[in-house]
Amino acid sequence: MSEVSLKEYFEKILVEKDKAINIALQAAEKAVAVAEKNAEKWRDNANEWRGAMTDREKTFMPRSEFNTYKETAEKAQAIEKERADKGEGKGAGLESGWKILIGILGLITTILVIYNFIK
């Protein structure tokens, strides 16, 4: 075995540690660069998504406008329902009137037939 002085031994260790530290620093710099690149991509995607959401929200109907529309539609529906109810009542009344008229005509015809038969 060769003998090495204590000074040479420590210098060798320091050189090896410096190499290891430099390798670790280079790896850390690469990792930071990759992380920054990914963060930039994420920010770009987030901004694009935010823009899309903003554009989408511009086409949404405001709540107050929707409530006004809903109230108007409900009033129109109530009016149409009332008209339909009146129409059904009127139709039922006319139908009932026709039935009564046909019944009376049938009764009169029967009475006339019986009267003519008896005579």
Buried (B, 14 or more C-beta within 10 A) or exposed (E): EEEEEEEEEEEEEEEEEEEEEEEEEEEEEEEEEEEEEEEEEEEEEEEEEEEEEEEEEEEEEEEEEEEEEEEEEEEEEEEEEEEEEEEEEEEEEEEEEEEEEEEEEEEEEEEEEEEEEEE
